[in-house]
Amino acid sequence: MKKSLSHLDNAGLTPDSVMLVGRRMLEVTLDVMPDERLFAIPKLERLLVQRLQDGAQQGEAKMLTRQLQRRFGSLPDWASEKIAQANSDALEEWSLRLLDARSLEEVFAA
């Protein structure tokens, strides 16, 4: 890719500046295009849904972390790593176990 864009250096363009222009064009297109047309683009729909799911999962992980810290104090690295690698189902299960657990280990017990 870099080799194919090398002729742009003579015009003062860099791959980064070309990418920036492309990003801005995409943002403008997303702002003006009706939602039903946007979601008719299969790959874009998958990307948007995935980003929404990722954002929700990050929020769940953050909330669980804060609740565990409030209940048990600072979290050890192993617990933080476990939360960071968990899927939504595990995060939900741990958040329910938190209500009855007497220790951090009980929250994460299999």
SULBELTA-V431253 format. One line per field, one symbol per residue. ss: DSSP state (H for helix, E for strand, C for the rest). Layout:
# SULBELTA-V431253
ss->???
This chain:
# SULBELTA-V431253
ss->CCHHHHHHHHHCCCHHHHHHHHHHHHHHHHHHCCHHHHCCCHHHHHHHHHHHHHHHHHHHHHHHHHHHHHHHCCCCHHHHHHHHHCCHHHHHHHHHHCCCCCCHHHHHCC
